[in-house]
Amino acid sequence: GIMASFEPKKTTNFFKNIKMDAGFFNGQGLTNPTDFDSYKDFIGQIFMKPVIVASHLKLSGGVSILYGGMRQFSNSVFRLQDKGGGLYRYEADSISTVPGDKLPRQYYGINSQLKWEHGWGNTELRGEYWTGIQTASQFTSETPGTPPIITGTIYAPSYIRNFNSAFFVILQNIHSTKHQLALKLDWYDPNTKVKGDQIGQAGSNMNAADIKYSTLGGGYIFYIDQNLKLTLWYDRVWNESTQLAGFTSDISDNVFTARVQFRF
């Protein structure tokens, strides 16, 4: 791929607090060992560097976009259709698309960070939100790393979903930069057109790949030195209650993590 950046260095420049990156890239991301189509993704961001908005208060943020797609391999693509009466169903589209067409991968994001520097310790608020259209397969909303195959040379059909996701973080230093408490709320909804009780309806063709997950996590971070960090963290994870077997209520998948990271 190719990328261009704009980041003025002169302090007198009107855009000195702005950074812009834009480029066209091959592949489907880090999950893809090889590039299986010739389509290029446009990725760009505009970011405002931290600026002082009040005494000891700094604000930064930006907007991002990924506008691209991936190749259609099978003869049909499944799209979610509103059948009325609260019923949504994936139906095959074999008329408007053919193998070789470009299926959408379009992500739009916004983020912001607010930092308050005070005597007891820094307080930071961070937030990020994404929405868009994702092309994947029936049983996962992840971008495939290789062409999806059912068996032999028979390709699996693609599924197109509208999604959104977000995270919000509060970071609080405890009287020094070495000790920090954190609280994080995030969610990922791979199919925003339906609610939990609509997933698993007879004939809907929906499955666990359409379930929304939300997480509330918190923990303690100890910066032992510049290169060593200890994290103790607990995540409370919720999933939508659906009509799918095994997901009619919240499953037990909370996670406690103890991690030591060394940077070199």
C-alpha positions as CSV (number, residue, x, y, z in Angstrom):
1,G,0.0,0.0,0.0
2,I,0.9,3.7,0.1
3,M,0.2,6.3,2.7
4,A,0.7,10.1,3.0
5,S,0.8,12.1,6.2
6,F,0.3,15.8,7.1
7,E,1.8,17.0,10.4
8,P,3.1,20.6,10.5
9,K,6.1,21.1,12.8
10,K,6.3,24.9,12.9
11,T,4.7,26.3,16.1
12,T,3.4,29.2,14.1
13,N,1.4,27.0,11.6
14,F,-2.3,27.3,11.9
15,F,-2.7,23.5,11.7
16,K,0.1,22.8,14.2
17,N,-2.2,20.7,16.4
18,I,-3.6,18.6,13.5
19,K,-2.3,15.3,12.1
20,M,-3.8,13.6,9.0
21,D,-2.9,10.2,7.5
22,A,-4.5,8.7,4.4
23,G,-3.6,5.7,2.2
24,F,-4.6,2.8,0.1
25,F,-3.8,-0.7,1.4
26,N,-3.8,-4.3,0.2
27,G,-5.2,-7.3,2.1
28,Q,-7.9,-7.8,4.7
29,G,-5.9,-7.0,7.8
30,L,-3.6,-8.8,10.2
31,T,-5.6,-12.0,10.0
32,N,-4.8,-12.5,6.3
33,P,-1.6,-14.3,5.4
34,T,-2.0,-13.5,1.7
35,D,-3.9,-11.0,-0.4
36,F,-6.8,-12.9,-2.1
37,D,-8.2,-10.1,-4.2
38,S,-7.1,-7.0,-6.1
39,Y,-9.2,-4.5,-4.2
40,K,-7.6,-1.7,-2.2
41,D,-9.0,-0.3,1.1
42,F,-8.8,3.4,1.7
43,I,-7.9,4.2,5.4
44,G,-7.7,7.7,6.7
45,Q,-7.7,9.7,10.0
46,I,-7.7,13.3,11.1
47,F,-6.4,13.7,14.7
48,M,-6.2,16.7,16.9
49,K,-3.2,16.6,19.2
50,P,-3.8,17.5,22.9
51,V,-4.7,21.2,23.4
52,I,-5.2,23.1,26.6
53,V,-8.9,23.9,26.9
54,A,-8.8,25.1,30.6
55,S,-6.4,25.2,33.5
56,H,-4.7,21.8,33.7
57,L,-7.2,20.3,31.2
58,K,-6.2,18.9,27.9
59,L,-8.4,17.6,25.1
60,S,-7.6,15.6,22.0
61,G,-9.6,13.5,19.5
62,G,-10.1,12.5,15.9
63,V,-12.2,10.8,13.2
64,S,-11.3,7.7,11.2
65,I,-12.5,5.8,8.2
66,L,-11.9,2.5,6.4
67,Y,-13.7,2.4,3.1
68,G,-13.1,-0.8,1.2
69,G,-14.3,-4.3,0.6
70,M,-13.5,-7.9,-0.2
71,R,-14.1,-10.2,-3.2
72,Q,-17.3,-12.2,-3.5
73,F,-16.4,-15.9,-4.0
74,S,-19.7,-17.8,-4.0
75,N,-22.7,-17.4,-6.3
76,S,-24.8,-15.7,-3.6
77,V,-24.6,-13.2,-0.7
78,F,-26.8,-13.3,2.3
79,R,-28.4,-10.0,3.4
80,L,-30.8,-9.4,6.3
81,Q,-34.3,-8.7,5.2
82,D,-37.2,-7.2,7.3
83,K,-40.1,-9.7,6.8
84,G,-42.5,-7.7,9.1
85,G,-43.9,-8.5,12.5
86,G,-40.5,-8.2,14.1
87,L,-39.1,-11.1,12.0
88,Y,-35.7,-10.6,10.2
89,R,-34.3,-13.3,8.0
90,Y,-31.1,-13.7,6.1
91,E,-31.9,-14.3,2.4
92,A,-29.7,-15.1,-0.5
93,D,-29.1,-12.5,-3.1
94,S,-27.9,-14.1,-6.4
95,I,-29.2,-11.5,-8.7
96,S,-27.6,-8.2,-7.9
97,T,-24.2,-9.7,-7.2
98,V,-21.9,-12.2,-8.9
99,P,-18.6,-13.8,-8.0
100,G,-15.8,-11.3,-8.4
101,D,-17.9,-8.3,-7.2
102,K,-16.7,-6.1,-4.3
103,L,-18.6,-6.6,-1.1
104,P,-18.5,-3.7,1.5
105,R,-16.2,-3.2,4.4
106,Q,-16.9,0.3,5.6
107,Y,-16.0,1.5,9.1
108,Y,-16.5,5.0,10.5
109,G,-15.0,6.0,13.9
110,I,-14.7,8.9,16.3
111,N,-12.6,9.1,19.4
112,S,-11.8,11.7,22.1
113,Q,-9.5,11.9,25.2
114,L,-9.7,14.4,28.1
115,K,-6.9,14.6,30.6
116,W,-7.0,16.6,33.9
117,E,-3.6,17.1,35.5
118,H,-3.9,17.9,39.2
119,G,-1.9,17.5,42.4
120,W,-3.3,14.2,43.6
121,G,-2.8,12.5,40.2
122,N,-3.9,12.6,36.6
123,T,-7.5,11.8,35.6
124,E,-8.2,10.6,32.1
125,L,-11.4,10.0,30.2
126,R,-11.2,8.1,26.9
127,G,-13.9,7.2,24.4
128,E,-14.2,5.7,21.0
129,Y,-17.1,4.7,18.8
130,W,-17.3,2.7,15.5
131,T,-20.1,1.9,13.2
132,G,-20.4,0.6,9.6
133,I,-20.9,-2.4,7.4
134,Q,-19.0,-5.7,7.7
135,T,-18.7,-8.6,5.2
136,A,-17.8,-11.9,6.8
137,S,-19.3,-15.4,6.8
138,Q,-22.3,-17.1,8.4
139,F,-20.8,-18.2,11.7
140,T,-18.4,-15.3,12.4
141,S,-18.4,-11.5,11.9
142,E,-14.6,-11.4,11.6
143,T,-13.0,-10.6,8.3
144,P,-11.8,-13.9,6.8
145,G,-8.0,-14.4,6.6
146,T,-8.4,-16.8,3.7
147,P,-11.2,-17.4,1.1
148,P,-14.1,-19.1,3.0
149,I,-14.5,-22.6,1.8
150,I,-17.1,-25.2,2.6
151,T,-15.3,-28.1,1.0
152,G,-12.9,-28.6,-1.8
153,T,-13.4,-25.8,-4.3
154,I,-16.9,-24.9,-3.0
155,Y,-16.9,-21.4,-1.5
156,A,-19.0,-20.4,1.5
157,P,-21.4,-17.5,0.9
158,S,-20.7,-14.2,2.5
159,Y,-22.9,-12.5,5.0
160,I,-23.3,-8.7,5.2
161,R,-24.1,-7.1,8.6
162,N,-24.4,-3.6,10.0
163,F,-22.4,-3.2,13.3
164,N,-21.4,-0.8,16.0
165,S,-19.0,-0.9,18.9
166,A,-17.6,1.4,21.5
167,F,-15.4,1.7,24.6
168,F,-15.2,4.2,27.4
169,V,-12.3,4.3,29.9
170,I,-11.6,6.2,33.1
171,L,-8.0,6.2,34.4
172,Q,-7.0,7.6,37.7
173,N,-3.5,7.9,39.1
174,I,-3.2,7.3,42.8
175,H,-1.0,10.2,44.1
176,S,1.8,9.1,41.6
177,T,2.3,8.0,38.1
178,K,3.3,4.5,39.3
179,H,-0.2,3.5,40.6
180,Q,-3.3,3.7,38.5
181,L,-7.0,2.5,38.8
182,A,-9.0,1.9,35.7
183,L,-12.7,1.3,34.8
184,K,-13.7,0.4,31.2
185,L,-17.1,-0.2,29.5
186,D,-17.3,-1.6,26.0
187,W,-19.6,-3.3,23.6
188,Y,-19.6,-5.0,20.2
189,D,-22.9,-5.5,18.3
190,P,-22.2,-7.4,15.1
191,N,-25.8,-7.0,13.9
192,T,-27.5,-3.7,14.9
193,K,-30.7,-4.4,12.9
194,V,-32.0,-7.0,15.4
195,K,-32.4,-7.4,19.2
196,G,-31.5,-10.4,21.2
197,D,-35.0,-12.0,21.3
198,Q,-35.1,-11.9,17.5
199,I,-31.9,-14.0,17.1
200,G,-32.8,-17.7,16.8
201,Q,-36.3,-17.2,15.5
202,A,-37.4,-20.1,13.2
203,G,-36.2,-19.5,9.7
204,S,-34.1,-16.4,10.5
205,N,-30.8,-18.1,9.7
206,M,-29.2,-16.2,12.5
207,N,-26.7,-17.7,14.9
208,A,-24.2,-16.8,17.7
209,A,-22.3,-14.5,15.3
210,D,-25.2,-12.0,15.5
211,I,-25.1,-11.7,19.3
212,K,-24.2,-8.4,21.0
213,Y,-21.6,-8.6,23.9
214,S,-20.9,-5.9,26.5
215,T,-18.2,-5.8,29.1
216,L,-17.6,-3.8,32.3
217,G,-14.0,-4.2,33.5
218,G,-11.8,-2.7,36.1
219,G,-8.5,-3.1,37.7
220,Y,-5.2,-1.9,39.1
221,I,-2.1,-1.1,37.1
222,F,1.4,-0.8,38.6
223,Y,4.1,0.8,36.5
224,I,7.1,-0.8,38.2
225,D,9.6,1.1,36.1
226,Q,9.8,2.4,32.5
227,N,9.9,-1.1,31.0
228,L,7.9,-3.2,33.5
229,K,4.2,-3.1,34.2
230,L,1.8,-5.2,36.3
231,T,-1.9,-5.4,35.6
232,L,-4.7,-7.0,37.7
233,W,-8.0,-6.9,35.9
234,Y,-11.5,-8.3,36.1
235,D,-14.1,-8.3,33.2
236,R,-17.8,-8.8,33.7
237,V,-19.1,-9.9,30.3
238,W,-22.8,-9.9,29.2
239,N,-24.4,-11.3,26.1
240,E,-27.8,-10.7,24.7
241,S,-30.5,-13.2,25.7
242,T,-31.7,-14.9,22.5
243,Q,-33.8,-17.8,21.3
244,L,-30.6,-19.8,20.4
245,A,-29.8,-22.9,22.4
246,G,-27.1,-22.1,24.9
247,F,-27.7,-18.3,24.7
248,T,-31.2,-18.0,26.1
249,S,-29.6,-16.1,29.0
250,D,-26.2,-14.6,30.0
251,I,-23.5,-17.3,29.8
252,S,-20.7,-17.6,32.3
253,D,-17.7,-16.1,30.6
254,N,-16.3,-13.5,33.1
255,V,-12.5,-13.2,33.1
256,F,-9.8,-12.4,35.6
257,T,-6.4,-11.4,34.2
258,A,-3.0,-11.1,36.0
259,R,-0.4,-9.8,33.5
260,V,3.2,-8.7,33.7
261,Q,4.5,-6.9,30.6
262,F,8.1,-6.2,29.8
263,R,9.0,-3.7,27.1
264,F,12.4,-3.8,25.3
